[in-house]
Amino acid sequence: MRKPCKQEPLLNAYLDGELTEAQAAELKRHLADCPGCRRALETLRHADALVRDLPPLAPSAAFDRTFWEKVDALETGSRYRIWAGQIFRGWRPVWAAVLTGIAVAALIHFGRTDALTTEEVFIAQHIELLEDYDVISQLDMLEEFDAAGSGTVKETS
């Protein structure tokens, strides 16, 4: 798939004569150097010719009546949407306050359900003792390791 040229969007306007003289002259120079744009321009010219060769369409006899019925149905539906929108528009601050209150209540209720257990409080109060105990247990392990290295086995009770 080829990458589209930056000038391709101007090709329709060029065919329709909507470019200024300077833009049209610049695009003509570009077309001399860009085969992709030349192919795209030829494709557009071919499609334009096919559309121009189509026979003109004649609306049916009931076209006007059905068209205006559809317009009326759309306007009636649009009136209802406008009416409903005006009713709820005045309530927007109220709805915002209600939803904010619900969100705050949910945060308060569900935000902190994990209260500290008594065990966690005990650990927090005696953390220094627990750290000392951890050091002591590691010393016991080192003594056992040292005893195993010297060939004697220390009995544990």
Phi and psi in radians as a Rosetta constraint file:
Dihedral C 1 N 2 CA 2 C 2 CIRCULARHARMONIC -1.460 0.35
Dihedral N 2 CA 2 C 2 N 3 CIRCULARHARMONIC 2.677 0.35
Dihedral C 2 N 3 CA 3 C 3 CIRCULARHARMONIC -1.415 0.35
Dihedral N 3 CA 3 C 3 N 4 CIRCULARHARMONIC 2.256 0.35
Dihedral C 3 N 4 CA 4 C 4 CIRCULARHARMONIC -1.181 0.35
Dihedral N 4 CA 4 C 4 N 5 CIRCULARHARMONIC 2.552 0.35
Dihedral C 4 N 5 CA 5 C 5 CIRCULARHARMONIC -1.350 0.35
Dihedral N 5 CA 5 C 5 N 6 CIRCULARHARMONIC 2.643 0.35
Dihedral C 5 N 6 CA 6 C 6 CIRCULARHARMONIC -1.165 0.35
Dihedral N 6 CA 6 C 6 N 7 CIRCULARHARMONIC -0.358 0.35
Dihedral C 6 N 7 CA 7 C 7 CIRCULARHARMONIC -1.546 0.35
Dihedral N 7 CA 7 C 7 N 8 CIRCULARHARMONIC -0.210 0.35
Dihedral C 7 N 8 CA 8 C 8 CIRCULARHARMONIC -0.996 0.35
Dihedral N 8 CA 8 C 8 N 9 CIRCULARHARMONIC -0.661 0.35
Dihedral C 8 N 9 CA 9 C 9 CIRCULARHARMONIC -1.077 0.35
Dihedral N 9 CA 9 C 9 N 10 CIRCULARHARMONIC -0.323 0.35
Dihedral C 9 N 10 CA 10 C 10 CIRCULARHARMONIC -1.484 0.35
Dihedral N 10 CA 10 C 10 N 11 CIRCULARHARMONIC -0.161 0.35
Dihedral C 10 N 11 CA 11 C 11 CIRCULARHARMONIC -1.144 0.35
Dihedral N 11 CA 11 C 11 N 12 CIRCULARHARMONIC -0.726 0.35
Dihedral C 11 N 12 CA 12 C 12 CIRCULARHARMONIC -1.079 0.35
Dihedral N 12 CA 12 C 12 N 13 CIRCULARHARMONIC -0.791 0.35
Dihedral C 12 N 13 CA 13 C 13 CIRCULARHARMONIC -1.094 0.35
Dihedral N 13 CA 13 C 13 N 14 CIRCULARHARMONIC -0.624 0.35
Dihedral C 13 N 14 CA 14 C 14 CIRCULARHARMONIC -1.107 0.35
Dihedral N 14 CA 14 C 14 N 15 CIRCULARHARMONIC -0.814 0.35
Dihedral C 14 N 15 CA 15 C 15 CIRCULARHARMONIC -1.114 0.35
Dihedral N 15 CA 15 C 15 N 16 CIRCULARHARMONIC -0.634 0.35
Dihedral C 15 N 16 CA 16 C 16 CIRCULARHARMONIC -1.460 0.35
Dihedral N 16 CA 16 C 16 N 17 CIRCULARHARMONIC -0.041 0.35
Dihedral C 16 N 17 CA 17 C 17 CIRCULARHARMONIC 1.272 0.35
Dihedral N 17 CA 17 C 17 N 18 CIRCULARHARMONIC 0.524 0.35
Dihedral C 17 N 18 CA 18 C 18 CIRCULARHARMONIC -1.688 0.35
Dihedral N 18 CA 18 C 18 N 19 CIRCULARHARMONIC -0.053 0.35
Dihedral C 18 N 19 CA 19 C 19 CIRCULARHARMONIC -1.517 0.35
Dihedral N 19 CA 19 C 19 N 20 CIRCULARHARMONIC 2.687 0.35
Dihedral C 19 N 20 CA 20 C 20 CIRCULARHARMONIC -1.232 0.35
Dihedral N 20 CA 20 C 20 N 21 CIRCULARHARMONIC 2.914 0.35
Dihedral C 20 N 21 CA 21 C 21 CIRCULARHARMONIC -1.074 0.35
Dihedral N 21 CA 21 C 21 N 22 CIRCULARHARMONIC -0.670 0.35
Dihedral C 21 N 22 CA 22 C 22 CIRCULARHARMONIC -1.166 0.35
Dihedral N 22 CA 22 C 22 N 23 CIRCULARHARMONIC -0.741 0.35
Dihedral C 22 N 23 CA 23 C 23 CIRCULARHARMONIC -1.148 0.35
Dihedral N 23 CA 23 C 23 N 24 CIRCULARHARMONIC -0.732 0.35
Dihedral C 23 N 24 CA 24 C 24 CIRCULARHARMONIC -1.114 0.35
Dihedral N 24 CA 24 C 24 N 25 CIRCULARHARMONIC -0.721 0.35
Dihedral C 24 N 25 CA 25 C 25 CIRCULARHARMONIC -1.136 0.35
Dihedral N 25 CA 25 C 25 N 26 CIRCULARHARMONIC -0.720 0.35
Dihedral C 25 N 26 CA 26 C 26 CIRCULARHARMONIC -1.140 0.35
Dihedral N 26 CA 26 C 26 N 27 CIRCULARHARMONIC -0.701 0.35
Dihedral C 26 N 27 CA 27 C 27 CIRCULARHARMONIC -1.185 0.35
Dihedral N 27 CA 27 C 27 N 28 CIRCULARHARMONIC -0.634 0.35
Dihedral C 27 N 28 CA 28 C 28 CIRCULARHARMONIC -1.076 0.35
Dihedral N 28 CA 28 C 28 N 29 CIRCULARHARMONIC -0.736 0.35
Dihedral C 28 N 29 CA 29 C 29 CIRCULARHARMONIC -1.112 0.35
Dihedral N 29 CA 29 C 29 N 30 CIRCULARHARMONIC -0.693 0.35
Dihedral C 29 N 30 CA 30 C 30 CIRCULARHARMONIC -1.133 0.35
Dihedral N 30 CA 30 C 30 N 31 CIRCULARHARMONIC -0.717 0.35
Dihedral C 30 N 31 CA 31 C 31 CIRCULARHARMONIC -1.079 0.35
Dihedral N 31 CA 31 C 31 N 32 CIRCULARHARMONIC -0.533 0.35
Dihedral C 31 N 32 CA 32 C 32 CIRCULARHARMONIC -1.140 0.35
Dihedral N 32 CA 32 C 32 N 33 CIRCULARHARMONIC -0.508 0.35
Dihedral C 32 N 33 CA 33 C 33 CIRCULARHARMONIC -1.792 0.35
Dihedral N 33 CA 33 C 33 N 34 CIRCULARHARMONIC -0.217 0.35
Dihedral C 33 N 34 CA 34 C 34 CIRCULARHARMONIC -2.059 0.35
Dihedral N 34 CA 34 C 34 N 35 CIRCULARHARMONIC 1.804 0.35
Dihedral C 34 N 35 CA 35 C 35 CIRCULARHARMONIC -1.184 0.35
Dihedral N 35 CA 35 C 35 N 36 CIRCULARHARMONIC -0.520 0.35
Dihedral C 35 N 36 CA 36 C 36 CIRCULARHARMONIC -1.125 0.35
Dihedral N 36 CA 36 C 36 N 37 CIRCULARHARMONIC -0.749 0.35
Dihedral C 36 N 37 CA 37 C 37 CIRCULARHARMONIC -1.204 0.35
Dihedral N 37 CA 37 C 37 N 38 CIRCULARHARMONIC -0.618 0.35
Dihedral C 37 N 38 CA 38 C 38 CIRCULARHARMONIC -1.110 0.35
Dihedral N 38 CA 38 C 38 N 39 CIRCULARHARMONIC -0.751 0.35
Dihedral C 38 N 39 CA 39 C 39 CIRCULARHARMONIC -1.119 0.35
Dihedral N 39 CA 39 C 39 N 40 CIRCULARHARMONIC -0.743 0.35
Dihedral C 39 N 40 CA 40 C 40 CIRCULARHARMONIC -1.105 0.35
Dihedral N 40 CA 40 C 40 N 41 CIRCULARHARMONIC -0.684 0.35
Dihedral C 40 N 41 CA 41 C 41 CIRCULARHARMONIC -1.145 0.35
Dihedral N 41 CA 41 C 41 N 42 CIRCULARHARMONIC -0.732 0.35
Dihedral C 41 N 42 CA 42 C 42 CIRCULARHARMONIC -1.119 0.35
Dihedral N 42 CA 42 C 42 N 43 CIRCULARHARMONIC -0.687 0.35
Dihedral C 42 N 43 CA 43 C 43 CIRCULARHARMONIC -1.103 0.35
Dihedral N 43 CA 43 C 43 N 44 CIRCULARHARMONIC -0.751 0.35
Dihedral C 43 N 44 CA 44 C 44 CIRCULARHARMONIC -1.123 0.35
Dihedral N 44 CA 44 C 44 N 45 CIRCULARHARMONIC -0.713 0.35
Dihedral C 44 N 45 CA 45 C 45 CIRCULARHARMONIC -1.099 0.35
Dihedral N 45 CA 45 C 45 N 46 CIRCULARHARMONIC -0.712 0.35
Dihedral C 45 N 46 CA 46 C 46 CIRCULARHARMONIC -1.135 0.35
Dihedral N 46 CA 46 C 46 N 47 CIRCULARHARMONIC -0.790 0.35
Dihedral C 46 N 47 CA 47 C 47 CIRCULARHARMONIC -1.107 0.35
Dihedral N 47 CA 47 C 47 N 48 CIRCULARHARMONIC -0.692 0.35
Dihedral C 47 N 48 CA 48 C 48 CIRCULARHARMONIC -1.106 0.35
Dihedral N 48 CA 48 C 48 N 49 CIRCULARHARMONIC -0.719 0.35
Dihedral C 48 N 49 CA 49 C 49 CIRCULARHARMONIC -1.144 0.35
Dihedral N 49 CA 49 C 49 N 50 CIRCULARHARMONIC -0.709 0.35
Dihedral C 49 N 50 CA 50 C 50 CIRCULARHARMONIC -1.093 0.35
Dihedral N 50 CA 50 C 50 N 51 CIRCULARHARMONIC -0.727 0.35
Dihedral C 50 N 51 CA 51 C 51 CIRCULARHARMONIC -1.175 0.35
Dihedral N 51 CA 51 C 51 N 52 CIRCULARHARMONIC -0.699 0.35
Dihedral C 51 N 52 CA 52 C 52 CIRCULARHARMONIC -1.168 0.35
Dihedral N 52 CA 52 C 52 N 53 CIRCULARHARMONIC -0.482 0.35
Dihedral C 52 N 53 CA 53 C 53 CIRCULARHARMONIC -1.419 0.35
Dihedral N 53 CA 53 C 53 N 54 CIRCULARHARMONIC -0.125 0.35
Dihedral C 53 N 54 CA 54 C 54 CIRCULARHARMONIC -1.179 0.35
Dihedral N 54 CA 54 C 54 N 55 CIRCULARHARMONIC 2.542 0.35
Dihedral C 54 N 55 CA 55 C 55 CIRCULARHARMONIC -1.234 0.35
Dihedral N 55 CA 55 C 55 N 56 CIRCULARHARMONIC 2.611 0.35
Dihedral C 55 N 56 CA 56 C 56 CIRCULARHARMONIC -1.142 0.35
Dihedral N 56 CA 56 C 56 N 57 CIRCULARHARMONIC 2.553 0.35
Dihedral C 56 N 57 CA 57 C 57 CIRCULARHARMONIC -1.606 0.35
Dihedral N 57 CA 57 C 57 N 58 CIRCULARHARMONIC 2.388 0.35
Dihedral C 57 N 58 CA 58 C 58 CIRCULARHARMONIC -1.945 0.35
Dihedral N 58 CA 58 C 58 N 59 CIRCULARHARMONIC 2.209 0.35
Dihedral C 58 N 59 CA 59 C 59 CIRCULARHARMONIC -1.194 0.35
Dihedral N 59 CA 59 C 59 N 60 CIRCULARHARMONIC 2.708 0.35
Dihedral C 59 N 60 CA 60 C 60 CIRCULARHARMONIC -1.233 0.35
Dihedral N 60 CA 60 C 60 N 61 CIRCULARHARMONIC 2.939 0.35
Dihedral C 60 N 61 CA 61 C 61 CIRCULARHARMONIC -1.139 0.35
Dihedral N 61 CA 61 C 61 N 62 CIRCULARHARMONIC -0.541 0.35
Dihedral C 61 N 62 CA 62 C 62 CIRCULARHARMONIC -1.635 0.35
Dihedral N 62 CA 62 C 62 N 63 CIRCULARHARMONIC 0.186 0.35
Dihedral C 62 N 63 CA 63 C 63 CIRCULARHARMONIC -1.048 0.35
Dihedral N 63 CA 63 C 63 N 64 CIRCULARHARMONIC -0.862 0.35
Dihedral C 63 N 64 CA 64 C 64 CIRCULARHARMONIC -1.010 0.35
Dihedral N 64 CA 64 C 64 N 65 CIRCULARHARMONIC -0.829 0.35
Dihedral C 64 N 65 CA 65 C 65 CIRCULARHARMONIC -1.086 0.35
Dihedral N 65 CA 65 C 65 N 66 CIRCULARHARMONIC -0.857 0.35
Dihedral C 65 N 66 CA 66 C 66 CIRCULARHARMONIC -1.171 0.35
Dihedral N 66 CA 66 C 66 N 67 CIRCULARHARMONIC -0.630 0.35
Dihedral C 66 N 67 CA 67 C 67 CIRCULARHARMONIC -1.058 0.35
Dihedral N 67 CA 67 C 67 N 68 CIRCULARHARMONIC -0.861 0.35
Dihedral C 67 N 68 CA 68 C 68 CIRCULARHARMONIC -1.225 0.35
Dihedral N 68 CA 68 C 68 N 69 CIRCULARHARMONIC -0.505 0.35
Dihedral C 68 N 69 CA 69 C 69 CIRCULARHARMONIC -1.134 0.35
Dihedral N 69 CA 69 C 69 N 70 CIRCULARHARMONIC -0.733 0.35
Dihedral C 69 N 70 CA 70 C 70 CIRCULARHARMONIC -1.155 0.35
Dihedral N 70 CA 70 C 70 N 71 CIRCULARHARMONIC -0.696 0.35
Dihedral C 70 N 71 CA 71 C 71 CIRCULARHARMONIC -1.078 0.35
Dihedral N 71 CA 71 C 71 N 72 CIRCULARHARMONIC -0.779 0.35
Dihedral C 71 N 72 CA 72 C 72 CIRCULARHARMONIC -1.089 0.35
Dihedral N 72 CA 72 C 72 N 73 CIRCULARHARMONIC -0.713 0.35
Dihedral C 72 N 73 CA 73 C 73 CIRCULARHARMONIC -1.124 0.35
Dihedral N 73 CA 73 C 73 N 74 CIRCULARHARMONIC -0.707 0.35
Dihedral C 73 N 74 CA 74 C 74 CIRCULARHARMONIC -1.155 0.35
Dihedral N 74 CA 74 C 74 N 75 CIRCULARHARMONIC -0.719 0.35
Dihedral C 74 N 75 CA 75 C 75 CIRCULARHARMONIC -1.153 0.35
Dihedral N 75 CA 75 C 75 N 76 CIRCULARHARMONIC -0.676 0.35
Dihedral C 75 N 76 CA 76 C 76 CIRCULARHARMONIC -1.110 0.35
Dihedral N 76 CA 76 C 76 N 77 CIRCULARHARMONIC -0.802 0.35
Dihedral C 76 N 77 CA 77 C 77 CIRCULARHARMONIC -1.095 0.35
Dihedral N 77 CA 77 C 77 N 78 CIRCULARHARMONIC -0.650 0.35
Dihedral C 77 N 78 CA 78 C 78 CIRCULARHARMONIC -1.211 0.35
Dihedral N 78 CA 78 C 78 N 79 CIRCULARHARMONIC -0.617 0.35
Dihedral C 78 N 79 CA 79 C 79 CIRCULARHARMONIC -1.093 0.35
Dihedral N 79 CA 79 C 79 N 80 CIRCULARHARMONIC -0.731 0.35
Dihedral C 79 N 80 CA 80 C 80 CIRCULARHARMONIC -1.107 0.35
Dihedral N 80 CA 80 C 80 N 81 CIRCULARHARMONIC -0.762 0.35
Dihedral C 80 N 81 CA 81 C 81 CIRCULARHARMONIC -1.112 0.35
Dihedral N 81 CA 81 C 81 N 82 CIRCULARHARMONIC -0.676 0.35
Dihedral C 81 N 82 CA 82 C 82 CIRCULARHARMONIC -1.151 0.35
Dihedral N 82 CA 82 C 82 N 83 CIRCULARHARMONIC -0.769 0.35
Dihedral C 82 N 83 CA 83 C 83 CIRCULARHARMONIC -1.069 0.35
Dihedral N 83 CA 83 C 83 N 84 CIRCULARHARMONIC -0.832 0.35
Dihedral C 83 N 84 CA 84 C 84 CIRCULARHARMONIC -1.129 0.35
Dihedral N 84 CA 84 C 84 N 85 CIRCULARHARMONIC -0.677 0.35
Dihedral C 84 N 85 CA 85 C 85 CIRCULARHARMONIC -1.117 0.35
Dihedral N 85 CA 85 C 85 N 86 CIRCULARHARMONIC -0.650 0.35
Dihedral C 85 N 86 CA 86 C 86 CIRCULARHARMONIC -1.206 0.35
Dihedral N 86 CA 86 C 86 N 87 CIRCULARHARMONIC -0.630 0.35
Dihedral C 86 N 87 CA 87 C 87 CIRCULARHARMONIC -1.121 0.35
Dihedral N 87 CA 87 C 87 N 88 CIRCULARHARMONIC -0.850 0.35
Dihedral C 87 N 88 CA 88 C 88 CIRCULARHARMONIC -1.336 0.35
Dihedral N 88 CA 88 C 88 N 89 CIRCULARHARMONIC -0.374 0.35
Dihedral C 88 N 89 CA 89 C 89 CIRCULARHARMONIC -1.095 0.35
Dihedral N 89 CA 89 C 89 N 90 CIRCULARHARMONIC -0.694 0.35
Dihedral C 89 N 90 CA 90 C 90 CIRCULARHARMONIC -1.216 0.35
Dihedral N 90 CA 90 C 90 N 91 CIRCULARHARMONIC -0.361 0.35
Dihedral C 90 N 91 CA 91 C 91 CIRCULARHARMONIC -1.624 0.35
Dihedral N 91 CA 91 C 91 N 92 CIRCULARHARMONIC -0.023 0.35
Dihedral C 91 N 92 CA 92 C 92 CIRCULARHARMONIC -0.991 0.35
Dihedral N 92 CA 92 C 92 N 93 CIRCULARHARMONIC -0.792 0.35
Dihedral C 92 N 93 CA 93 C 93 CIRCULARHARMONIC -1.092 0.35
Dihedral N 93 CA 93 C 93 N 94 CIRCULARHARMONIC -0.637 0.35
Dihedral C 93 N 94 CA 94 C 94 CIRCULARHARMONIC -1.146 0.35
Dihedral N 94 CA 94 C 94 N 95 CIRCULARHARMONIC -0.808 0.35
Dihedral C 94 N 95 CA 95 C 95 CIRCULARHARMONIC -1.085 0.35
Dihedral N 95 CA 95 C 95 N 96 CIRCULARHARMONIC -0.688 0.35
Dihedral C 95 N 96 CA 96 C 96 CIRCULARHARMONIC -1.099 0.35
Dihedral N 96 CA 96 C 96 N 97 CIRCULARHARMONIC -0.737 0.35
Dihedral C 96 N 97 CA 97 C 97 CIRCULARHARMONIC -1.154 0.35
Dihedral N 97 CA 97 C 97 N 98 CIRCULARHARMONIC -0.741 0.35
Dihedral C 97 N 98 CA 98 C 98 CIRCULARHARMONIC -1.093 0.35
Dihedral N 98 CA 98 C 98 N 99 CIRCULARHARMONIC -0.820 0.35
Dihedral C 98 N 99 CA 99 C 99 CIRCULARHARMONIC -1.146 0.35
Dihedral N 99 CA 99 C 99 N 100 CIRCULARHARMONIC -0.641 0.35
Dihedral C 99 N 100 CA 100 C 100 CIRCULARHARMONIC -1.125 0.35
Dihedral N 100 CA 100 C 100 N 101 CIRCULARHARMONIC -0.737 0.35
Dihedral C 100 N 101 CA 101 C 101 CIRCULARHARMONIC -1.075 0.35
Dihedral N 101 CA 101 C 101 N 102 CIRCULARHARMONIC -0.733 0.35
Dihedral C 101 N 102 CA 102 C 102 CIRCULARHARMONIC -1.108 0.35
Dihedral N 102 CA 102 C 102 N 103 CIRCULARHARMONIC -0.740 0.35
Dihedral C 102 N 103 CA 103 C 103 CIRCULARHARMONIC -1.117 0.35
Dihedral N 103 CA 103 C 103 N 104 CIRCULARHARMONIC -0.745 0.35
Dihedral C 103 N 104 CA 104 C 104 CIRCULARHARMONIC -1.145 0.35
Dihedral N 104 CA 104 C 104 N 105 CIRCULARHARMONIC -0.763 0.35
Dihedral C 104 N 105 CA 105 C 105 CIRCULARHARMONIC -1.069 0.35
Dihedral N 105 CA 105 C 105 N 106 CIRCULARHARMONIC -0.718 0.35
Dihedral C 105 N 106 CA 106 C 106 CIRCULARHARMONIC -1.132 0.35
Dihedral N 106 CA 106 C 106 N 107 CIRCULARHARMONIC -0.705 0.35
Dihedral C 106 N 107 CA 107 C 107 CIRCULARHARMONIC -1.128 0.35
Dihedral N 107 CA 107 C 107 N 108 CIRCULARHARMONIC -0.715 0.35
Dihedral C 107 N 108 CA 108 C 108 CIRCULARHARMONIC -1.165 0.35
Dihedral N 108 CA 108 C 108 N 109 CIRCULARHARMONIC -0.761 0.35
Dihedral C 108 N 109 CA 109 C 109 CIRCULARHARMONIC -1.269 0.35
Dihedral N 109 CA 109 C 109 N 110 CIRCULARHARMONIC -0.787 0.35
Dihedral C 109 N 110 CA 110 C 110 CIRCULARHARMONIC -1.758 0.35
Dihedral N 110 CA 110 C 110 N 111 CIRCULARHARMONIC -0.166 0.35
Dihedral C 110 N 111 CA 111 C 111 CIRCULARHARMONIC -1.200 0.35
Dihedral N 111 CA 111 C 111 N 112 CIRCULARHARMONIC -0.674 0.35
Dihedral C 111 N 112 CA 112 C 112 CIRCULARHARMONIC -2.346 0.35
Dihedral N 112 CA 112 C 112 N 113 CIRCULARHARMONIC 1.339 0.35
Dihedral C 112 N 113 CA 113 C 113 CIRCULARHARMONIC -1.682 0.35
Dihedral N 113 CA 113 C 113 N 114 CIRCULARHARMONIC -0.162 0.35
Dihedral C 113 N 114 CA 114 C 114 CIRCULARHARMONIC -1.724 0.35
Dihedral N 114 CA 114 C 114 N 115 CIRCULARHARMONIC 1.291 0.35
Dihedral C 114 N 115 CA 115 C 115 CIRCULARHARMONIC -1.162 0.35
Dihedral N 115 CA 115 C 115 N 116 CIRCULARHARMONIC 2.681 0.35
Dihedral C 115 N 116 CA 116 C 116 CIRCULARHARMONIC -1.172 0.35
Dihedral N 116 CA 116 C 116 N 117 CIRCULARHARMONIC 2.363 0.35
Dihedral C 116 N 117 CA 117 C 117 CIRCULARHARMONIC -1.418 0.35
Dihedral N 117 CA 117 C 117 N 118 CIRCULARHARMONIC 2.886 0.35
Dihedral C 117 N 118 CA 118 C 118 CIRCULARHARMONIC -1.099 0.35
Dihedral N 118 CA 118 C 118 N 119 CIRCULARHARMONIC -0.577 0.35
Dihedral C 118 N 119 CA 119 C 119 CIRCULARHARMONIC -1.140 0.35
Dihedral N 119 CA 119 C 119 N 120 CIRCULARHARMONIC -0.723 0.35
Dihedral C 119 N 120 CA 120 C 120 CIRCULARHARMONIC -1.175 0.35
Dihedral N 120 CA 120 C 120 N 121 CIRCULARHARMONIC -0.648 0.35
Dihedral C 120 N 121 CA 121 C 121 CIRCULARHARMONIC -1.129 0.35
Dihedral N 121 CA 121 C 121 N 122 CIRCULARHARMONIC -0.751 0.35
Dihedral C 121 N 122 CA 122 C 122 CIRCULARHARMONIC -1.051 0.35
Dihedral N 122 CA 122 C 122 N 123 CIRCULARHARMONIC -0.771 0.35
Dihedral C 122 N 123 CA 123 C 123 CIRCULARHARMONIC -1.107 0.35
Dihedral N 123 CA 123 C 123 N 124 CIRCULARHARMONIC -0.738 0.35
Dihedral C 123 N 124 CA 124 C 124 CIRCULARHARMONIC -1.135 0.35
Dihedral N 124 CA 124 C 124 N 125 CIRCULARHARMONIC -0.649 0.35
Dihedral C 124 N 125 CA 125 C 125 CIRCULARHARMONIC -1.284 0.35
Dihedral N 125 CA 125 C 125 N 126 CIRCULARHARMONIC -0.531 0.35
Dihedral C 125 N 126 CA 126 C 126 CIRCULARHARMONIC -2.040 0.35
Dihedral N 126 CA 126 C 126 N 127 CIRCULARHARMONIC 0.592 0.35
Dihedral C 126 N 127 CA 127 C 127 CIRCULARHARMONIC -1.092 0.35
Dihedral N 127 CA 127 C 127 N 128 CIRCULARHARMONIC -0.626 0.35
Dihedral C 127 N 128 CA 128 C 128 CIRCULARHARMONIC -1.137 0.35
Dihedral N 128 CA 128 C 128 N 129 CIRCULARHARMONIC -0.727 0.35
Dihedral C 128 N 129 CA 129 C 129 CIRCULARHARMONIC -1.112 0.35
Dihedral N 129 CA 129 C 129 N 130 CIRCULARHARMONIC -0.702 0.35
Dihedral C 129 N 130 CA 130 C 130 CIRCULARHARMONIC -1.164 0.35
Dihedral N 130 CA 130 C 130 N 131 CIRCULARHARMONIC -0.656 0.35
Dihedral C 130 N 131 CA 131 C 131 CIRCULARHARMONIC -1.145 0.35
Dihedral N 131 CA 131 C 131 N 132 CIRCULARHARMONIC -0.716 0.35
Dihedral C 131 N 132 CA 132 C 132 CIRCULARHARMONIC -1.097 0.35
Dihedral N 132 CA 132 C 132 N 133 CIRCULARHARMONIC -0.705 0.35
Dihedral C 132 N 133 CA 133 C 133 CIRCULARHARMONIC -1.091 0.35
Dihedral N 133 CA 133 C 133 N 134 CIRCULARHARMONIC -0.694 0.35
Dihedral C 133 N 134 CA 134 C 134 CIRCULARHARMONIC -1.102 0.35
Dihedral N 134 CA 134 C 134 N 135 CIRCULARHARMONIC -0.719 0.35
Dihedral C 134 N 135 CA 135 C 135 CIRCULARHARMONIC -1.130 0.35
Dihedral N 135 CA 135 C 135 N 136 CIRCULARHARMONIC -0.750 0.35
Dihedral C 135 N 136 CA 136 C 136 CIRCULARHARMONIC -1.096 0.35
Dihedral N 136 CA 136 C 136 N 137 CIRCULARHARMONIC -0.733 0.35
Dihedral C 136 N 137 CA 137 C 137 CIRCULARHARMONIC -1.147 0.35
Dihedral N 137 CA 137 C 137 N 138 CIRCULARHARMONIC -0.580 0.35
Dihedral C 137 N 138 CA 138 C 138 CIRCULARHARMONIC -1.263 0.35
Dihedral N 138 CA 138 C 138 N 139 CIRCULARHARMONIC -0.567 0.35
Dihedral C 138 N 139 CA 139 C 139 CIRCULARHARMONIC -1.127 0.35
Dihedral N 139 CA 139 C 139 N 140 CIRCULARHARMONIC -0.734 0.35
Dihedral C 139 N 140 CA 140 C 140 CIRCULARHARMONIC -1.028 0.35
Dihedral N 140 CA 140 C 140 N 141 CIRCULARHARMONIC -0.728 0.35
Dihedral C 140 N 141 CA 141 C 141 CIRCULARHARMONIC -1.133 0.35
Dihedral N 141 CA 141 C 141 N 142 CIRCULARHARMONIC -0.698 0.35
Dihedral C 141 N 142 CA 142 C 142 CIRCULARHARMONIC -1.149 0.35
Dihedral N 142 CA 142 C 142 N 143 CIRCULARHARMONIC -0.664 0.35
Dihedral C 142 N 143 CA 143 C 143 CIRCULARHARMONIC -1.113 0.35
Dihedral N 143 CA 143 C 143 N 144 CIRCULARHARMONIC -0.729 0.35
Dihedral C 143 N 144 CA 144 C 144 CIRCULARHARMONIC -1.132 0.35
Dihedral N 144 CA 144 C 144 N 145 CIRCULARHARMONIC -0.678 0.35
Dihedral C 144 N 145 CA 145 C 145 CIRCULARHARMONIC -1.151 0.35
Dihedral N 145 CA 145 C 145 N 146 CIRCULARHARMONIC -0.750 0.35
Dihedral C 145 N 146 CA 146 C 146 CIRCULARHARMONIC -1.110 0.35
Dihedral N 146 CA 146 C 146 N 147 CIRCULARHARMONIC -0.716 0.35
Dihedral C 146 N 147 CA 147 C 147 CIRCULARHARMONIC -1.159 0.35
Dihedral N 147 CA 147 C 147 N 148 CIRCULARHARMONIC -0.660 0.35
Dihedral C 147 N 148 CA 148 C 148 CIRCULARHARMONIC -1.182 0.35
Dihedral N 148 CA 148 C 148 N 149 CIRCULARHARMONIC -0.577 0.35
Dihedral C 148 N 149 CA 149 C 149 CIRCULARHARMONIC -1.263 0.35
Dihedral N 149 CA 149 C 149 N 150 CIRCULARHARMONIC -0.519 0.35
Dihedral C 149 N 150 CA 150 C 150 CIRCULARHARMONIC -1.551 0.35
Dihedral N 150 CA 150 C 150 N 151 CIRCULARHARMONIC -0.074 0.35
Dihedral C 150 N 151 CA 151 C 151 CIRCULARHARMONIC 1.667 0.35
Dihedral N 151 CA 151 C 151 N 152 CIRCULARHARMONIC -0.108 0.35
Dihedral C 151 N 152 CA 152 C 152 CIRCULARHARMONIC -1.823 0.35
Dihedral N 152 CA 152 C 152 N 153 CIRCULARHARMONIC 2.531 0.35
Dihedral C 152 N 153 CA 153 C 153 CIRCULARHARMONIC -1.914 0.35
Dihedral N 153 CA 153 C 153 N 154 CIRCULARHARMONIC 2.200 0.35
Dihedral C 153 N 154 CA 154 C 154 CIRCULARHARMONIC -1.501 0.35
Dihedral N 154 CA 154 C 154 N 155 CIRCULARHARMONIC 2.316 0.35
Dihedral C 154 N 155 CA 155 C 155 CIRCULARHARMONIC -1.432 0.35
Dihedral N 155 CA 155 C 155 N 156 CIRCULARHARMONIC 2.434 0.35
Dihedral C 155 N 156 CA 156 C 156 CIRCULARHARMONIC -1.920 0.35
Dihedral N 156 CA 156 C 156 N 157 CIRCULARHARMONIC 2.482 0.35
